[in-house]
Amino acid sequence: MSPFKPPYAVPATGSIKKDGETAAMRHFKFADKLVDHPEGITTLWDMYVNGSKLGGDRPFLGARRIENGEAKEYVWESHPKVMKRIKNFGKGLVSLGLERQKVIGIYSVNRPEWTMTEQACYREAFIIVALYDTLGAEAIDYIVNQTDMEFIVSSADKLANITQLKTQLPTIKHVIIMDETIEETLRTNAAAAGLIIHTYKEVEKLGEGGAETKLPTPEDIATICYTSGTTGLPKGAILTQANCVASITGIAAAGTAGTFAPISHTDVYISYLPLAHVFERAAQGIHVYRGAAIGYYQGDTAKLLDDIEELKPTVFCSVPRLFNRIYDKVLSSVKAKGGLSSMMFNSAYGQKRSHLKTTVNHWLWDRLVFATIRQKLGGRLRFILSGSAPVSPDVMDFMRICFSAQVYEGYGQTENFCAGCLTVKEDNTSGVVGIPFPCSEIKLVDVPDMDYLSIDKPYPRGEICIRGNSIFREYHNAPDKTAETIDEDGWLHTGDIGVFDSANRVMIIDRLKNIFKLSQGEYIAPEKIEGVYQKHELVSQAFVYGDSMQASLVGIIFPDAYALSAWASKTPEFASLSKAELYTSPEVKKSILKILNAFGKQSDLKGFEQIRAIHLTSDEFTVDNDLLTPTFKLKREIAKKVYKKEIDELYATLSNGRAFN
């Protein structure tokens, strides 16, 4: 049970409420003044220096040693060694001609050199712009040319792509390769294309003995973070060092106030979420500031649990997609075992769930039932943080029960460096995203077209608007987009629909952009419906689609292969079907649709929210096939194009009266 009494958010001191909106609400510990930065620490470089001092001679950055293609133990570099490398690398870039407040690209998965480059850029006031494959060639062209990028720090595996795109990227001159060796063919081809190639250590060597330069200022731009988006070209959010410092300070302040888990130099963090996005940048930022150790995954999410088992982190930040997978696998495994084992798990689960409002621990069940599950995430977790997308309340409860750890949920956007909301320590209420960051204030604004009003009973509803010290400066070269997003009073309009509940916690209930109307006028929030179906063991991923000219929804379902096979083997008429036949059989689809509709009804989906026809696909929605953003959100417009033929066929089936009902 939380040691604090609600309400957890209160009206900002001195704020004036306007018609059509709620009062500006703040964290209950920071009603008088929003935090901006700690005393004497005003830049991201200051934050890093602080963390380096706290870390002392302890390990700082670690990566797994690879031997004959097999990952071995983590190899670490200490805080002092990393500090020296960062300073030399920054000076090396200066000697190559990179100037203050000029752009430098980073094109790689998470690894120690990513973080070292980041900190070097903060020290020298360079502007970081992250590039990543799923942007596509068109978007990479757009970003590089829009920012006049001359330098890219890249892993060796990206060099061929940069070389291939060079004719469309006339500004690129220098490419610094993070790896120690570069294939001669790659180097030769790059040079022929007009690129000057350096290794990371060559640039470090170049910076040895270099002169000290002017320190960064809070007003310097730290990064232009391009949102991957689901449609159109990406927008570049300009975030200053002060913006980023405010967000990280907000996390630290919540920890100090006792409403969030404090981070210290004894913590170990695993970095696997894309550093191209602000969730991981903010999560790493607080660990850097507190002098914690950061271990990196191998670069393959399929091997993530192996990396976690080896690293044994104390903090784990992830996204609902991974939590949903763990949830599905554990419950499927329990069901498959059956008998006494299943009965014991269900009994233990039920007992812990009934006491979640007071504790996530149980003296007996944590050792007897949940210890082996806890080991899947290393066995040392102090807390888990979920972000980037809504997570089902059932899954949140599952994580608390099975891992016996505090599970927090965060909410934020690129445009405010993640500083939206955080849930309150030991408040295990599911379905909420918490209360404002100490650096932010939040209000709800009426959306009359959708019947969301600040005067709604029992609780006010409306578009979530955020203001504070972490709000981005503007979109790069897009004043019209900036004006659409930040109003004249400095409020960031998020496009999310929220509710202040009885404790003044924020609940997200809808999305302005992702909703649509069916032909009879009902509004549909597909993410909510997908979240329900994806909790069923048969469903790994779901794409719910509705045409405004149609009266019903249809669905593209990527089943859990193991669960589908197990279900079919126990169903006499399907037991003899091959894997391929399971995906195409009309009778299988009909049966699964009935199961999902029954499950949806149990989960309180309204009749018009239920899918009426389904297509089963054996192709997972992934970042690599461009159906997911790097933060694992479904790209709806892409999915619509990819599955246009199947969607058309499903609607034809419905219109012919042959729906699988």
Protein Blocks (a to p, Z undefined) as FASTA:
>chain_A
ZZbdcdfbdcdehiacdehiacddddfklmmbccfbdehiabfklmmmmmmmmnmmacfb
dcdddeehiacddddddfklmmmmmmmmmmmmmmnopaehiacdddddddfklmmmmmmm
mmnopacddddfklojmlmmmmmmmnopabdcddfklmmmmmmmmmmmmmbmbdcdfbfb
dcfklmmmmmmnopacddfklmmmmmgopacdddddfklcfbdcddfbjgdjdddddddf
klmmmmmmmmmmmmmnopaccddfkbccddfbafkbmklmmmmmmmmmnopacdddehia
klmmmmmmmnopabdcddfklmmmmmmmmmmmmmmngmmllmmmmmmmmmmmmmmmmocc
dfklmmmmmmmmmmmnoopafbdcdehiacdfklmmmmmmmnopacddddddfklgopab
dcdehiacghiabjadfkbccdddddfknopafkbcfbdcdddddddjklcfbdchilkl
mmmmmcfkopacehpacdddfkopacdfbdfklgccdfkopacdfklmmmmmmmpmklmb
dcddddfkbcbdcddddddfklmmmmmmmmmklmmpcfklmmmmmklmmmmmmmmmmmmm
mnopafklpcfbdcddfbdcdfklopacfkopacfklmmmmmmmmmmmmmmmmmnopacZ
Z
